[in-house]
Every structure is written in structure tokens, then in C-alpha cells.
């Protein structure tokens, strides 16, 4: 038989354990009923709401708001946190694809946030990125022109061509200017006046063959040239300006280069983070999913 002191000790130990367990449960329950609204919580709330993960910028924004606006944000945070906790109590997070998707998105945002934190870029790295990607920053050649159009669908090939040919002499003889071009010919599906357009842009409206012809023309604001044939009809052109392709100096595009390099680093860090997460798991794929 157990001696009386031993029995007392066991009873006392059980009581202490029960009280500790009860107090622990009470503490957990109390913690769950307490929503702590501090700066960190509010800034995190605002960043995920705006999908803009720059804590210092968000902090300046929050404290720049009026007191009424800040109270509203706190109220929105408390409402969201309370509903979130109650949803967890109800087990709504179990087997809910929307919740699953939100959690995955949150991990993606976390990865992006880590990338931003590590994206401090030295000046020499920005310049090196510029030198390694000069093609990316090359400004395309452009031309500016107006045209007079004779429609293929309205006139047919032969008549559209002959009208353009006859009008060419008139335009040059009368010294028709850029501003007067819209008074002649048929209505074109797009524009009469084209300013600083690239080869790709001109091709979209006139086709590659005519676009290449236009880019080879000399600039002459007093001499109409043509006719040039597109899929739409025949065109007479007054070439106003031409700018060759150029690589801008580093100082001209330094800001954009910095943005591009930061995005590249963010993308790489994001991928590294996701790969690291995936590396923690062993993947088993049902062969039947991949078989024909």
C-alpha cells in the first residue's frame, strides 16, 4: 500500500497539473480573444491589402493620414482579424480551396518581400546591367509622314493606281502641305498623319513591304512621293521627319535600368525561395496521371 505522504504528494501533483492545464487553456483562450493592434500588424495589413511591400513607404503613408482615416484602417483590421479567427474556430480553413489559394498567394507575396529586402543594388551593378543589355534600351528608328490614299475596295487596283499617279503631279505643283493632306483622296481606315512611328507600328497599318519603302525615303517636306501600294490601296507620301535608331546614354535611362535590374533580382530571389520551399518536400506522382 502507498504511504499517506506519497498519496498526498500524488494528489497535490495532480491538482497542480490540473490547475496549470486550466490556466494554460484559459490563457490560450484569452489570447485568442485578444486582438493586438500594433504598428507591425497594421503595416502588414496595409501591405497585403495594397500588394505593395515596402514597409517604410507604407508606414509614412499611414502616419500621413488623418486621425479619422487611421481609425478607419484600424477598424477594418480588427474586423478582418475577428472574422478570420472565428472562421478558424469554425474550421472553415479545412478543405476550402479559396483559403488554400489565399495561403499560396501569401507565400508568393512573402517571397516577393524577401526579394525586395535583398534588392539593394550598387551603382556599378546598374551600369553593368545597362552594358549587358544595350539592345533592350536601344530606341527604334522612327519616321513622321502624312499620306493621301486611294482605296482599293472603292476604285479597284488600276483606278486607285492611276488616281494616285495623276494626283502626285497636282500635289507637288500646288505645293500642298502636311496640314492640307486630309483634303485629298479617300478616307483611310486609320490615320492621315503619323508622327514618330516605328517600323512595327507602320507595318501594322500599311504592311511590311510599304513600311520598308517608307523607312528608306529621304525626308522632304516639299516633295510628295509615291505611289506606294498597301493592301488597302495606293498612297502618296510627304515625308516630314526621320530618326535613326539610337542607344541612349546611360544617364538618360539610369532610372529605368535600376527598375529593370531590381525586377530581375526580385524574380531570381523569388524563384530561389520557391525552389527552397519545394526542396523540403518529397513528391510522389501517381503514374496514372501522366500515362496516356
C-alpha positions in Angstrom: 0.0 0.0 0.0 1.1 3.5 -0.7 2.1 5.5 2.3 -0.1 8.5 3.1 2.5 11.2 2.3 3.0 9.6 -1.1 -0.7 9.7 -1.7 -0.8 13.3 -0.7 2.1 14.1 -3.0 0.3 12.4 -5.9 -2.9 14.2 -5.2 -1.1 17.5 -4.9 0.8 16.9 -8.1 -2.5 16.1 -10.0 -4.1 19.3 -8.6 -1.1 21.4 -9.7 -1.2 19.8 -13.2 -4.9 20.4 -13.5 -4.6 24.0 -12.3 -1.7 24.6 -14.7 -3.6 23.0 -17.6 -6.7 25.0 -16.8 -4.7 28.2 -16.5 -3.0 27.4 -19.8 -6.3 26.8 -21.5 -7.6 30.0 -20.1 -4.5 31.8 -21.2 -4.8 30.4 -24.8 -8.5 31.3 -24.9 -7.7 34.7 -23.6 -5.0 35.2 -26.2 -7.5 34.1 -28.9 -10.0 36.7 -27.6 -7.4 39.5 -27.7 -6.7 41.3 -30.9 -3.5 43.2 -30.6 -3.4 46.2 -32.9 0.2 47.5 -33.1 2.2 49.1 -35.8 3.6 45.9 -37.2 0.1 44.4 -37.6 -1.3 47.5 -39.2 1.6 47.8 -41.7 1.3 44.2 -42.6 -2.4 44.6 -43.1 -2.0 47.6 -45.3 0.8 45.9 -47.4 -1.3 42.9 -48.2 -4.3 45.0 -48.9 -2.4 47.1 -51.4 0.0 44.4 -52.6 2.8 47.0 -52.1 5.5 45.6 -50.0 7.6 48.5 -48.8 7.1 48.7 -45.1 8.8 52.1 -44.7 6.8 53.7 -47.5 3.6 52.2 -46.1 4.5 53.5 -42.6 4.9 57.0 -43.9 1.6 56.7 -45.8 -0.3 55.5 -42.7 1.0 58.2 -40.4 0.4 60.8 -43.1 -3.3 60.0 -42.9 -5.7 62.0 -40.8 -6.6 60.5 -37.4 -10.1 59.7 -38.7 -8.6 57.8 -41.7 -6.2 55.9 -39.4 -9.1 54.9 -37.1 -11.0 53.6 -40.1 -8.0 51.4 -41.1 -7.7 50.1 -37.5 -11.4 49.3 -37.6 -11.0 47.4 -40.9 -8.1 45.4 -39.5 -9.9 44.5 -36.3 -13.0 43.4 -38.3 -10.9 41.2 -40.6 -8.9 39.7 -37.8 -12.0 38.9 -35.8 -13.7 37.3 -38.8 -10.6 35.3 -39.6 -10.3 33.9 -36.1 -13.9 33.0 -36.0 -13.6 31.3 -39.4 -10.7 29.2 -38.0 -12.8 28.3 -34.9 -15.5 27.0 -37.3 -12.9 25.1 -39.3 -13.5 27.0 -42.5 -9.9 26.7 -43.4 -10.2 22.9 -43.7 -10.7 21.7 -47.3 -11.6 25.2 -48.6 -9.9 25.9 -51.9 -10.3 29.6 -51.7 -8.4 29.6 -48.4 -5.8 27.3 -49.8 -5.3 29.7 -52.8 -5.1 32.7 -50.4 -2.4 31.0 -48.4 -0.4 30.1 -51.5 -0.7 33.8 -52.6 0.5 34.9 -49.2 3.6 32.7 -49.6 4.2 34.2 -53.0 4.0 37.7 -51.6 6.3 36.6 -48.8 8.8 35.5 -51.4 8.5 38.8 -53.2 9.0 40.7 -50.0 12.2 38.8 -49.3 13.4 39.6 -52.8 12.8 43.3 -52.2 14.7 43.2 -48.9 17.7 41.8 -50.8 17.5 44.1 -53.8 20.0 46.8 -52.7 21.8 47.5 -55.9 25.2 49.2 -56.3 25.7 51.8 -59.0 28.3 49.7 -60.8 25.8 46.8 -61.0 23.3 49.1 -62.6 25.8 50.2 -65.2 26.9 46.7 -65.8 23.3 45.7 -66.5 22.9 48.5 -68.9 26.1 47.5 -70.8 25.0 43.8 -70.9 21.5 44.7 -72.3 22.1 47.6 -74.7 19.7 46.1 -77.2 16.9 46.4 -74.6 17.5 50.1 -74.3 18.0 50.9 -78.0 15.4 53.3 -79.3 13.9 52.2 -82.5 14.1 54.2 -85.7 11.0 56.3 -86.4 9.5 58.3 -89.2 6.9 61.1 -89.4 4.8 61.5 -92.5 1.3 62.2 -94.0 -0.3 60.4 -96.8 -3.1 60.7 -99.4 -4.9 57.5 -100.0 -6.9 56.0 -102.9 -9.0 53.0 -101.8 -8.5 49.6 -103.5 -12.0 48.4 -102.4 -13.6 51.6 -103.8 -11.7 52.0 -107.0 -10.0 48.7 -107.9 -6.3 48.3 -108.4 -6.0 50.0 -111.7 -8.1 53.1 -111.0 -6.6 53.6 -107.5 -3.1 53.5 -109.0 -3.9 55.9 -111.8 -5.7 58.3 -109.5 -2.6 58.4 -107.3 -0.3 58.9 -110.3 -2.4 61.8 -111.6 -2.7 63.5 -108.2 1.0 63.3 -107.4 1.8 66.0 -110.0 -1.0 68.2 -108.7 0.1 68.0 -105.1 3.7 68.9 -106.0 2.7 71.6 -108.4 0.3 73.2 -105.9 2.8 72.8 -103.0 0.2 71.0 -100.9 1.5 71.0 -97.3 1.3 68.5 -94.4 -1.7 70.3 -93.0 -3.7 70.2 -96.2 -3.3 66.5 -96.9 -6.6 65.5 -95.4 -8.4 67.4 -98.1 -7.4 64.9 -100.8 -8.1 61.3 -101.7 -10.3 58.7 -99.9 -10.8 58.1 -96.3 -8.1 55.7 -94.8 -9.1 53.1 -92.2 -6.5 54.5 -89.8 -4.8 57.9 -89.8 -3.6 60.6 -92.3 -0.8 61.9 -90.1 1.8 59.6 -88.5 4.3 61.1 -86.0 7.5 59.3 -84.8 6.2 55.8 -85.6 8.4 52.7 -85.5 8.7 50.1 -88.3 6.4 47.8 -86.4 3.7 50.5 -86.0 3.8 51.5 -89.6 3.7 47.8 -90.6 0.5 47.3 -88.6 -1.3 49.8 -90.8 0.4 49.6 -94.2 2.1 46.1 -94.4 5.8 45.3 -94.2 6.6 46.0 -97.9 5.3 49.5 -97.9 6.7 50.2 -94.4 10.2 49.3 -95.5 9.8 51.6 -98.5 8.8 54.5 -96.3 11.7 54.0 -94.0 14.1 54.2 -96.9 12.7 57.5 -98.2 14.6 60.8 -97.8 13.0 63.5 -95.7 11.5 66.2 -98.0 8.6 68.4 -96.7 8.1 70.0 -100.1 8.1 66.8 -102.3 5.3 64.3 -102.4 6.5 60.8 -103.2 4.7 57.6 -104.5 2.5 55.9 -105.2 3.1 53.1 -102.8 0.9 50.1 -102.6 -0.5 48.6 -99.4 -3.3 46.0 -99.0 -5.7 48.9 -98.7 -4.8 50.8 -101.9 -2.4 53.4 -103.3 -0.6 56.1 -101.2 1.2 59.3 -101.9 3.5 60.3 -99.1 5.1 63.5 -97.8 8.0 62.6 -95.5 8.3 65.0 -92.6 11.0 63.5 -90.4 13.2 60.5 -89.8 15.1 59.5 -86.7 17.6 56.6 -86.9 17.8 54.0 -84.2 20.0 55.1 -81.2 21.4 53.8 -78.0 20.7 56.4 -75.3 23.5 57.3 -72.9 23.4 55.6 -69.5 22.4 58.8 -67.7 19.3 59.1 -69.9 17.9 55.7 -68.8 19.6 55.0 -65.5 16.3 55.1 -63.6 14.7 52.5 -65.9 17.8 50.3 -65.8 17.7 50.3 -62.0 14.0 49.3 -62.1 14.7 46.5 -64.6 17.7 45.2 -62.6 15.7 45.3 -59.4 12.9 43.3 -61.0 15.4 40.8 -62.4 16.8 40.3 -58.9 13.4 40.0 -57.4 12.4 37.4 -59.9 15.6 35.4 -59.3 15.2 35.6 -55.5 11.5 34.7 -55.8 12.4 31.6 -57.8 15.2 30.6 -55.4 12.8 31.0 -52.4 10.1 28.8 -54.1 12.7 26.2 -55.1 13.9 26.2 -51.5 10.4 25.6 -50.2 9.8 22.8 -52.7 13.1 21.2 -51.7 11.6 20.4 -48.3 9.1 18.1 -49.7 9.2 14.7 -51.4 6.9 14.5 -54.3 5.1 11.3 -55.3 3.2 11.4 -58.5 0.6 8.8 -59.4 1.9 7.3 -62.7 -1.6 7.1 -63.9 -1.8 10.9 -64.0 0.9 11.1 -66.7 0.1 8.0 -68.7 -1.9 8.1 -72.0 
